[in-house]
């Protein structure tokens, strides 16, 4: 949906981008821990307004690389 602006399930073009707030309790962020340091990487959600299908995306390349280093 992020790349096509169309829902892969129902074909709707009514897509909402819901940004993550890494400071919000129980956010959709990915946590990376090293010793006592915790870093949250935001995960944006793309939601189809018609059928409710959801895609999750880590949008920044450097953040995806941090995940790869932490989780292999």
Buried (B, 14 or more C-beta within 10 A) or exposed (E): BEEEEBBEEEEBEEBEEEEBEBEEEEBBBBEBEEEEEEBBBBBBBBBBEBEEBBBEBBBEEEBBEBEEEBEE
